[in-house]
């Protein structure tokens, strides 16, 4: 290759700019850097590269470039304006002050200087409201009582103030806060609403009302008031945190993360913002970044057991289970009888297959918090109890307690449904199971129509792509094995068989590339990015990014499985960027699959279609629609395996499976249950056992309870025989 020279600069700049416009920022960065290798004083390349860094949220990387550009062109307004954007993005007041001093010394045009000063202004973090004729001393006292968790005393003062000052917003807000803390939700809502009407420009009342509505699971309403609070005070970190929580609870993790990042840009030391973004990043599989924020929350003084549990959970997901146990052990040193910390220990022991230790932890947690249903449910995941066992009797009693929280009743419901099934009390299963599912749906409202329309729009876009004819250079030769299909269809069993091969490491539910493609193809307004607008380099880069993510978590893996169950929806794009990848799609009688989904509680916010029988059936039809699409588009790009066939002929089906993964047969693949790798799915106990057929046709025991699902499935699946 000939050495680079200045005659190549115009062409390199054009190519880099095209990459930048196409949002391929890494390629654009490399292009501008090439120009600067030829001519380190090329101002346009310095300016454009600084812009790229700003777009990539690497504002500090842009400072050196802009410093050099200003030395060369000290009066150039465009450079000063971009520098101002960079400083504003960093959000450091000291740096902003030095920047403005430099701008003043440069004797810039007055309008430009004013513009730069406006950029440096911190967004408003609070608003002011009048206390009218209310006593300032009494107002401060009531606020202090609320901060000291004395709502009853605060309410007494606020009620007196409200009676004599009915037109003062802050008094109504204080009273509403106290009433909310006391559980008087009806009165609290009335006074919150009054506060927002009495002073429509008081951001705090909108934020408090929004938080209150979110706590009542009225997410859409809460989001309206929280957004209004931020309109009034754009830098109001508390409102941002509550909005982020509302979005996360509405299963909008990407939007929630953006809001949390904005809150942290305004206040990097906001404990709750660090904690909440850590939890959402964990749910979004970004465990390393999650740990950075969670550890920051802890170092900032957050010693709530929730933060230790979140740190342990993210650490465990990275495969560092012993370190996760150490985190919990250290937390328990200061709070030795905390049932949530102890139960979390049990969950980690469960994933490791150390069931005796897990059971000891769960039983201790149950003894410490006998009305917390989650400890019972997780205990029963890997245990069968007799119908007359005292634990089951206690669960039945607590389930009927009208004072029990919805969360505990939901957990008791799932646990009791399993206990009834274990004891062949099939007529009693749905007595507990349906209320449990209804409570999840109440907590996480879900509209399946949105999923239908988005999926069909995506398939319509991809239908025009000739995937077999793609000619893309620079793609990764990484060859992960994607085991995919509906949850509870046998994907964990199939992954365990493949992961028992000496050349394979079981990755579990990773989902990196599925999420990367989803975020790339689906725009912020939910529209679909046209395939023809995606460059070949971008396609290749998505694959290279996924390889980096997988290798970072499993650096020693020769071949790695990814049981991201929704990978089937992106078979074409994924293999377009990772051409050596292998796909295994697991299928099972939908009546058994969907029943099993309905019987289990998934991670918060995941598989939200699973808690309604009709939605489950409609989701299965969508799955079949997607698979038929890929059978027509890329029939040779995946291997389908039927769960019932695998149970009937384990060796024959396992041999075909291993061959489809481009592996040589090894007998140990049939002894998958001896594999000691960690498993953190709902099948944690089943995959430690040899294959069994008792779950085949299980839906027939509940045919009368499944009427809605069977009607919605229609066709052969509506009949009362398994065919």
C-alpha positions in Angstrom: 0.0 0.0 0.0 1.3 3.5 -1.0 2.0 5.9 1.9 -0.7 8.5 2.5 0.0 12.0 1.1 -1.8 15.4 1.0 -3.3 14.8 -2.4 -5.5 12.2 -0.8 -7.0 14.5 1.8 -10.1 15.8 -0.2 -11.1 12.2 -1.0 -10.6 11.1 2.6 -12.6 14.0 3.9 -15.5 13.3 1.5 -15.6 9.6 2.5 -15.4 10.4 6.2 -18.2 13.0 5.9 -20.4 10.4 4.0 -19.8 7.9 6.9 -20.8 10.6 9.4 -24.0 11.5 7.6 -24.8 7.7 7.5 -24.3 7.7 11.3 -21.4 5.3 10.9 -19.4 7.3 13.4 -16.6 4.9 14.0 -15.8 4.8 10.3 -16.0 8.6 10.1 -13.7 8.9 13.1 -11.1 6.7 11.4 -11.3 8.7 8.2 -10.7 12.1 9.9 -7.9 10.6 11.9 -6.3 9.5 8.7 -6.4 13.1 7.4 -4.8 14.3 10.7 -2.0 11.7 10.3 -1.2 13.4 7.0 -1.7 17.0 8.2 -2.0 17.4 12.0 -3.0 21.1 11.4 -5.9 20.4 9.1 -8.6 22.6 10.8 -11.6 21.1 9.0 -10.6 17.5 10.0 -10.0 18.7 13.6 -13.5 20.3 13.6 -15.3 17.3 12.1 -13.5 14.8 14.4 -14.5 16.9 17.4 -18.1 16.8 16.2 -18.0 13.0 15.9 -16.6 12.8 19.5 -19.5 15.0 20.7 -22.0 12.7 18.9 -20.4 9.7 20.5 -20.8 11.2 24.0 -17.0 11.5 24.2 -16.9 15.3 24.7 -13.6 15.4 26.6 -11.9 13.7 23.6 -12.8 16.8 21.5 -11.1 19.4 23.7 -7.5 18.9 22.5 -8.7 19.0 18.9 -10.6 22.3 19.4 -7.7 23.8 21.4 -5.5 23.2 18.4 -8.1 24.5 15.9 -8.5 27.7 17.9 -4.7 28.3 17.9 -4.8 28.1 14.1 -8.1 30.1 13.7 -8.7 32.0 16.9 -11.7 34.0 15.6 -13.6 31.3 13.8 -17.2 31.4 15.2 -18.0 27.8 14.2 -15.1 26.5 16.3 -16.1 28.5 19.3 -19.7 27.4 19.0 -18.8 23.7 18.8 -16.4 24.2 21.7 -19.3 25.7 23.7 -21.4 22.6 22.9 -18.6 20.3 24.1 -18.2 22.2 27.4 -21.9 22.3 28.0 -22.1 18.6 27.4 -19.4 17.9 30.0 -21.4 20.0 32.5 -18.4 21.0 34.7 -18.9 24.5 36.0 -15.2 25.1 36.6 -14.3 24.1 33.0 -17.2 26.3 31.8 -15.9 29.2 33.7 -12.4 28.9 32.3 -13.8 28.6 28.8 -15.8 31.8 29.2 -12.8 33.6 30.5 -10.9 32.5 27.4 -13.7 33.6 25.2 -13.7 37.1 26.8 -10.0 37.5 26.3 -10.3 36.6 22.6 -12.4 39.7 22.0 -15.1 37.9 20.1 -18.1 39.4 18.5 -20.6 40.5 21.2 -23.5 38.3 19.9 -21.2 35.3 19.7 -20.0 35.8 23.3 -23.6 36.1 24.6 -24.5 32.9 22.7 -21.6 31.1 24.4 -22.6 32.5 27.8 -26.2 31.2 27.3 -24.8 27.7 26.4 -22.9 27.6 29.7 -26.0 28.3 31.8 -27.0 25.3 33.8 -30.6 24.2 33.2 -33.0 25.2 36.0 -33.1 22.5 38.7 -35.9 23.9 40.8 -38.7 26.4 40.6 -40.0 28.9 43.2 -43.5 29.2 44.6 -45.1 31.6 47.0 -46.1 30.5 50.5 -48.7 33.4 50.6 -49.6 34.2 54.2 -48.6 30.8 55.5 -46.1 30.8 58.3 -42.6 30.2 56.9 -41.6 28.5 60.2 -44.5 26.1 60.1 -43.9 25.3 56.4 -40.2 24.5 57.1 -41.1 22.4 60.1 -43.6 20.3 58.1 -41.0 19.8 55.4 -38.4 18.8 58.0 -40.9 16.2 59.5 -41.4 14.7 56.1 -37.7 14.4 55.6 -37.4 12.7 59.0 -40.1 10.2 58.1 -42.7 11.6 60.4 -45.7 12.0 58.1 -48.4 12.0 60.8 -46.9 15.0 62.5 -46.3 16.7 59.2 -49.9 16.1 58.1 -51.3 17.8 61.3 -49.3 20.9 60.6 -50.1 20.9 56.8 -53.9 20.4 57.5 -53.9 23.5 59.7 -52.0 25.5 57.1 -54.2 24.2 54.3 -57.4 25.3 56.2 -56.1 28.8 56.6 -54.2 29.0 53.3 -56.3 27.1 50.7 -54.7 28.9 47.8 -51.1 28.1 48.5 -49.6 25.3 46.3 -46.7 24.3 48.5 -49.0 23.7 51.5 -51.3 21.4 49.4 -48.1 19.6 48.1 -46.8 19.1 51.7 -50.1 17.7 52.8 -50.3 15.4 49.8 -46.8 14.0 50.5 -47.7 13.3 54.1 -51.0 11.6 53.1 -49.2 9.5 50.5 -46.7 8.3 53.1 -49.6 7.4 55.4 -51.3 5.4 52.7 -54.3 7.8 52.2 -54.0 7.7 48.4 -57.4 9.2 47.7 -56.8 12.4 49.8 -53.2 12.6 48.5 -54.3 12.5 44.9 -56.8 15.3 45.6 -54.2 17.5 47.2 -51.5 16.8 44.6 -53.9 17.7 41.9 -54.8 20.9 43.7 -51.2 21.9 44.1 -50.5 21.6 40.3 -53.6 23.7 39.6 -52.9 26.4 42.3 -49.4 27.0 40.8 -49.1 25.5 37.3 -45.4 26.7 37.2 -44.3 24.8 40.4 -42.2 22.0 39.1 -41.9 20.2 42.4 -45.7 19.6 42.7 -45.8 18.1 39.2 -42.8 15.9 40.0 -44.2 14.8 43.3 -47.6 14.0 41.7 -45.9 12.2 38.9 -43.9 10.1 41.3 -47.1 9.3 43.3 -48.9 8.1 40.2 -46.0 5.9 39.1 -46.0 4.3 42.6 -49.7 3.6 42.0 -48.6 1.9 38.6 -50.5 4.6 36.7 -47.4 5.1 34.5 -48.9 6.9 31.5 -50.5 9.5 33.8 -47.3 9.9 35.9 -45.2 10.4 32.8 -47.3 13.4 31.8 -46.8 15.2 35.1 -43.1 14.3 35.2 -42.5 15.7 31.7 -44.3 18.9 32.7 -42.0 19.2 35.7 -39.0 18.9 33.4 -40.5 21.4 31.0 -40.6 23.9 33.9 -37.2 22.9 35.3 -35.1 21.1 32.7 -32.3 20.2 35.1 -34.6 18.8 37.8 -32.7 15.5 38.6 -35.4 14.0 40.9 -38.1 14.4 38.1 -35.7 12.8 35.6 -35.1 9.9 37.9 -38.9 9.3 38.5 -39.5 9.7 34.7 -36.8 7.1 34.1 -38.4 4.7 36.5 -41.8 5.2 34.9 -40.3 4.5 31.5 -38.5 1.4 32.7 -41.7 0.1 34.4 -43.4 0.7 31.0 -40.8 -1.6 29.4 -39.1 1.3 27.6 -35.6 0.7 28.8 -33.8 2.5 26.0 -35.8 5.7 26.7 -35.3 5.2 30.5 -31.5 4.9 30.1 -31.4 8.2 28.1 -33.3 10.0 30.8 -31.0 8.6 33.5 -28.0 9.7 31.5 -29.4 13.2 31.3 -30.0 13.3 35.0 -26.4 12.2 35.7 -25.1 14.8 33.3 -26.7 17.4 35.5 -25.8 15.7 38.7 -23.2 12.9 38.4 -23.4 12.2 42.2 -27.2 11.6 42.3 -27.4 8.3 44.2 -30.8 7.2 43.0 -30.0 8.1 39.3 -26.9 5.9 39.5 -28.8 3.1 41.2 -31.8 3.1 38.8 -29.7 3.3 35.7 -27.6 0.4 37.1 -30.8 -1.7 37.5 -32.0 -0.9 34.0 -28.6 -1.6 32.4 -28.6 -5.0 34.2 -32.0 -5.8 32.7 -30.6 -4.6 29.3 -27.6 -7.1 29.7 -25.0 -4.2 30.0 -23.6 -5.7 33.2 -20.2 -4.0 33.3 -21.6 -0.5 32.8 -24.3 -1.3 35.3 -21.7 -2.2 37.9 -19.9 1.2 37.4 -23.1 3.0 38.4 -24.2 0.7 41.1 -20.8 0.9 42.8 -20.9 4.6 42.5 -24.3 4.7 44.2 -22.8 2.6 47.0 -19.8 4.8 47.4 -22.0 7.8 47.5 -23.5 6.4 50.7 -26.4 4.3 49.5 -26.3 1.4 51.9 -29.8 0.1 51.2 -29.9 -3.7 50.7 -31.3 -3.1 47.2 -27.9 -1.7 46.0 -26.0 -4.7 47.3 -28.5 -7.1 45.7 -28.3 -5.2 42.4 -24.4 -5.3 42.5 -24.5 -9.0 43.3 -27.0 -9.7 40.5 -25.0 -7.9 37.9 -21.8 -9.5 39.1 -23.4 -12.9 39.0 -24.6 -12.3 35.4 -21.0 -11.7 34.4 -20.3 -15.3 35.6 -18.5 -14.2 38.8 -20.9 -16.0 41.2 -18.4 -16.4 44.0 -17.6 -12.6 44.0 -21.4 -12.0 44.0 -21.7 -14.2 47.0 -18.9 -12.2 48.7 -20.8 -9.0 48.0 -23.9 -10.4 49.8 -21.7 -11.8 52.6 -20.2 -8.4 53.3 -23.7 -6.8 53.3 -25.0 -9.4 55.7 -22.1 -8.7 58.1 -23.9 -5.4 58.9 -27.4 -6.7 58.5 -27.2 -10.4 59.2 -31.0 -11.1 59.3 -32.0 -9.3 56.1 -34.3 -11.8 54.3 -33.8 -10.2 50.9 -30.0 -10.5 51.0 -30.3 -14.1 52.2 -32.8 -15.0 49.5 -30.5 -13.5 46.9 -27.8 -15.9 48.1 -30.2 -18.7 47.5 -30.8 -17.6 44.0 -27.1 -17.7 43.2 -26.6 -21.1 44.8 -29.6 -22.2 42.6 -27.9 -21.1 39.4 -24.8 -23.0 40.4 -26.8 -26.2 41.1 -25.9 -26.1 44.8 -29.5 -26.8 45.9 -28.8 -27.7 49.5 -27.3 -24.3 50.1 -30.0 -22.6 48.1 -32.7 -24.3 50.2 -31.1 -23.4 53.5 -31.0 -19.7 52.4 -34.6 -19.7 51.2 -35.9 -21.4 54.3 -34.1 -18.9 56.5 -35.5 -16.0 54.4 -39.0 -17.5 54.8 -38.6 -17.7 58.6 -37.5 -14.1 58.7 -40.2 -12.7 56.4 -43.1 -15.2 56.5 -45.5 -13.0 54.4 -43.0 -12.3 51.6 -44.2 -14.5 48.8 -41.1 -14.2 46.6 -39.0 -16.3 49.0 -41.5 -19.2 48.8 -41.8 -19.0 45.0 -38.1 -19.2 44.5 -37.8 -22.0 47.0 -40.4 -24.0 45.2 -38.7 -23.5 41.8 -36.3 -26.4 42.7 -38.4 -28.2 45.3 -41.6 -30.3 45.6 -43.6 -30.2 48.8 -46.4 -32.4 50.0 -49.8 -30.9 50.0 -50.0 -31.1 53.8 -46.5 -29.6 54.3 -46.7 -26.7 56.8 -45.0 -24.4 54.3 -47.8 -25.1 51.7 -50.5 -24.6 54.4 -48.9 -21.3 55.4 -48.8 -20.2 51.8 -52.6 -20.9 51.4 -53.4 -19.0 54.5 -51.3 -15.9 53.5 -52.7 -15.9 49.9 -56.2 -15.4 51.3 -55.0 -12.5 53.7 -56.8 -9.3 52.4 -54.0 -7.2 53.9 -51.3 -8.9 51.8 -49.6 -6.8 49.2 -50.3 -7.5 45.5 -46.6 -8.3 45.0 -46.6 -11.0 47.7 -50.0 -12.4 46.6 -48.7 -12.7 43.0 -45.6 -14.6 44.2 -47.7 -16.8 46.5 -50.0 -17.5 43.5 -47.2 -18.8 41.3 -45.7 -20.8 44.1 -49.0 -22.4 45.1 -49.9 -23.2 41.5 -46.7 -25.2 41.3 -47.3 -26.9 44.6 -50.8 -27.9 43.5 -49.4 -29.3 40.2 -46.6 -31.2 42.0 -49.3 -32.9 44.1 -51.6 -33.6 41.1 -54.2 -31.2 42.5 -54.8 -30.1 38.9 -58.3 -28.6 39.6 -56.8 -26.2 42.1 -53.9 -24.9 40.0 -55.7 -22.1 38.1 -57.4 -20.9 41.4 -53.9 -19.5 42.2 -52.4 -19.2 38.7 -54.9 -16.8 37.1 -54.9 -14.2 39.9 -51.1 -14.3 39.9 -51.0 -13.6 36.2 -53.6 -10.9 36.5 -51.6 -9.1 39.1 -48.5 -9.1 36.8 -50.6 -7.7 34.0 -51.9 -5.0 36.3 -48.3 -4.1 37.3 -47.1 -4.2 33.7 -49.8 -3.1 31.2 -49.1 -4.5 27.7 -50.6 -3.8 24.3 -49.8 -6.7 21.9 -51.0 -4.7 18.9 -48.0 -2.5 19.1 -45.7 -5.5 18.9 -47.7 -6.9 15.9 -47.5 -3.7 13.9 -43.8 -3.2 14.6 -42.9 -6.8 13.7 -44.8 -6.7 10.5 -43.3 -3.4 9.5 -39.9 -4.8 10.1 -40.6 -7.9 8.1 -42.0 -5.8 5.3 -38.8 -3.8 5.2 -36.6 -7.0 5.3 -38.7 -8.8 2.6 -37.0 -6.7 -0.1 -33.4 -7.8 1.0 -31.5 -10.5 -0.9 -29.7 -11.9 2.1 -28.1 -14.8 0.1 -26.7 -12.3 -2.4 -25.0 -10.0 0.2 -21.3 -9.3 -0.6 -19.8 -7.6 2.5 -16.1 -7.4 3.2 -14.6 -6.9 6.7 -17.2 -9.1 8.5 -16.2 -11.0 11.6 -15.5 -14.7 11.3 -16.8 -15.2 14.9 -19.2 -18.2 15.0 -21.6 -18.1 17.9 -24.4 -20.6 18.1 -27.8 -19.0 18.6 -30.3 -21.2 20.4 -33.7 -19.5 20.0 -37.4 -20.1 20.1 -40.3 -19.3 22.4 -39.5 -19.3 26.2 -40.3 -22.7 27.8 -40.0 -24.5 24.5 -36.9 -26.4 25.4 -34.2 -23.9 24.5 -32.4 -24.3 27.8 -32.3 -28.1 27.3 -31.0 -27.7 23.7 -28.4 -25.2 24.8 -27.2 -27.5 27.6 -26.7 -30.3 25.1 -24.7 -28.1 22.8 -22.7 -26.6 25.7 -21.7 -30.1 26.8 -19.5 -30.3 23.8 -15.8 -29.8 24.6 -15.4 -26.9 22.1 -18.5 -25.0 23.3 -19.1 -22.6 26.2 -22.7 -22.0 27.3 -23.3 -18.3 27.3 -27.0 -18.3 28.4 -29.3 -15.4 27.5 -26.9 -12.9 26.1 -28.9 -11.2 23.3 -26.3 -8.6 22.4 -26.5 -8.7 18.7 -30.3 -9.0 18.7 -30.6 -5.9 20.8 -27.9 -4.1 18.7 -29.8 -4.8 15.5 -33.1 -3.9 17.1 -31.8 -0.5 18.2 -30.3 0.1 14.8 -33.3 -0.9 12.7 -36.0 0.6 14.9 -35.8 4.4 15.1 -36.7 6.5 18.2 -40.1 7.2 16.8 -40.7 3.4 16.3 -40.4 3.6 12.5 -38.2 1.1 10.6 -34.9 2.2 9.1 -34.8 1.3 5.4 -32.3 -1.5 4.7 -30.9 0.3 1.7 -29.8 3.2 3.9 -27.5 0.9 5.9 -23.9 0.8 4.6 -22.0 -2.5 4.2 -19.5 -1.3 6.8 -22.3 -0.7 9.3 -23.6 -4.2 8.8 -20.1 -5.6 9.4 -19.5 -3.3 12.4 -22.6 -4.5 14.2 -21.2 -8.0 14.0 -17.7 -6.9 15.1 -19.4 -5.0 18.0 -21.3 -8.2 19.1 -18.1 -10.2 18.9 -16.3 -7.7 21.2 -19.3 -7.9 23.6 -19.3 -11.6 23.7 -15.5 -12.0 24.0 -15.4 -9.5 26.8 -17.7 -11.7 28.8 -16.3 -15.1 27.6 -12.7 -14.4 26.6 -11.6 -18.1 26.6 -14.6 -19.5 24.6 -13.8 -21.3 21.4 -17.5 -21.5 20.4 -20.2 -19.7 22.4 -23.9 -20.3 22.7 -26.3 -17.4 23.0 -29.8 -18.4 24.2 -31.3 -15.0 23.5 -34.7 -16.4 22.9 -35.9 -13.7 20.5 -32.9 -14.0 18.1 -35.3 -15.8 15.7 -36.8 -12.5 14.8 -33.5 -11.2 13.4 -32.1 -14.3 11.7 -31.3 -12.4 8.4 -29.6 -9.3 9.8 -27.7 -11.3 12.5 -26.2 -13.7 10.0 -25.6 -10.9 7.5 -23.2 -9.4 10.1 -21.9 -12.7 11.5 -21.9 -15.1 8.4 -20.4 -18.0 10.3 -23.1 -17.9 13.0 -25.3 -21.0 13.4 -29.0 -20.9 14.4 -31.0 -23.5 16.2 -34.8 -22.8 16.5 -36.6 -25.0 19.1 -40.2 -25.7 18.6 -42.7 -27.5 20.9 -46.5 -28.1 20.9 -47.7 -24.5 21.5 -50.3 -25.7 24.0 -47.6 -27.0 26.3 -45.2 -24.1 25.6 -47.8 -21.4 26.3 -49.1 -23.1 29.4 -45.6 -23.4 30.7 -45.1 -19.6 30.1 -48.3 -18.8 31.9 -47.2 -20.9 34.9 -44.0 -19.0 35.3 -43.0 -15.5 36.5 -40.3 -14.0 34.2 -37.9 -11.2 35.0 -39.6 -7.9 35.6 -40.7 -6.3 32.3 -39.8 -9.4 30.2 -42.2 -11.4 28.0 -45.2 -9.3 29.0 -47.5 -11.2 26.6 -47.2 -14.2 28.9 -49.7 -13.1 31.5 -52.8 -13.2 29.3 -54.1 -16.4 27.7 -55.3 -14.8 24.5 -52.2 -12.7 24.1 -50.1 -15.9 24.5 -51.9 -17.5 21.6 -51.6 -14.5 19.4 -47.9 -14.2 20.2 -47.5 -17.9 19.1 -49.1 -17.1 15.8 -46.8 -14.1 15.4 -43.8 -16.4 16.1 -45.0 -18.8 13.4 -45.5 -15.9 11.1 -41.9 -14.7 11.7 -40.5 -18.3 11.2 -42.4 -18.7 8.0 -41.0 -15.5 6.8 -37.4 -16.8 7.4 -38.2 -20.2 6.0 -39.0 -18.4 2.7 -36.1 -15.9 2.9 -33.2 -17.9 4.3 -34.3 -21.6 4.5 -30.7 -22.9 4.9 -29.6 -20.5 7.6 -31.1 -22.3 10.6 -31.9 -25.8 12.0 -35.3 -26.5 13.5 -35.6 -29.1 16.2 -38.9 -30.3 17.7 -38.9 -30.8 21.4 -41.1 -33.9 21.3 -38.8 -35.5 18.7 -35.8 -34.8 20.9 -37.5 -36.5 23.9 -38.5 -39.5 21.7 -35.1 -40.0 20.0 -32.5 -38.2 22.1 -29.4 -39.5 20.4 -30.7 -39.2 16.8 -31.9 -35.6 17.3 -28.8 -34.6 19.3 -26.5 -35.9 16.5 -28.4 -33.8 13.9 -28.3 -30.8 16.3 -24.5 -31.0 16.9 -23.9 -31.4 13.1 -26.0 -28.3 12.4 -23.8 -26.4 14.8 -20.8 -27.4 12.7 -19.3 -29.6 15.4 -18.1 -33.2 15.6 -20.2 -35.6 17.7 -19.2 -36.2 21.3 -21.0 -38.8 23.5 -20.9 -36.4 26.5 -23.5 -34.3 24.7 -26.1 -36.9 25.8 -24.9 -36.5 29.4 -25.8 -32.8 29.4 -27.3 -33.1 33.0 -23.8 -33.7 34.3 -22.6 -30.3 33.0 -21.9 -28.1 36.0 -22.1 -24.8 34.2 -24.2 -22.0 35.8 -27.8 -21.8 34.6 -29.9 -18.8 35.5 -33.2 -19.5 33.6 -36.5 -20.9 35.0 -35.2 -24.3 33.9 -32.4 -24.2 36.4 -33.5 -27.5 38.0 -34.8 -29.4 35.0 -31.5 -29.2 33.0 -29.7 -31.0 35.9 -31.9 -34.0 35.3 -32.0 -36.6 32.4 -34.6 -36.1 29.7 -38.2 -36.9 30.7 -41.5 -36.9 28.9 -43.9 -36.1 31.7 -44.5 -32.6 30.5 -45.6 -33.6 27.0 -49.3 -33.1 26.7 -49.5 -31.4 30.1 -52.0 -28.9 28.7 -54.7 -31.5 28.6 -55.0 -31.5 32.4 -56.2 -27.9 32.1 -58.2 -27.9 28.9 -61.2 -26.2 30.5 -59.0 -23.5 32.0 -57.3 -22.8 28.7 -60.4 -22.2 26.7 -59.5 -18.6 25.7 -56.0 -19.7 24.6 -57.2 -22.7 22.6 -59.9 -20.7 20.9 -57.4 -18.0 19.9 -54.9 -20.7 18.6 -57.7 -22.2 16.5 -57.2 -24.9 13.9 -55.8 -28.2 15.0 -54.7 -26.8 18.3 -58.3 -26.0 19.3 -59.2 -29.7 19.3 -58.9 -31.7 22.5 -56.4 -34.2 21.2 -52.7 -33.6 20.7 -52.8 -35.1 17.2 
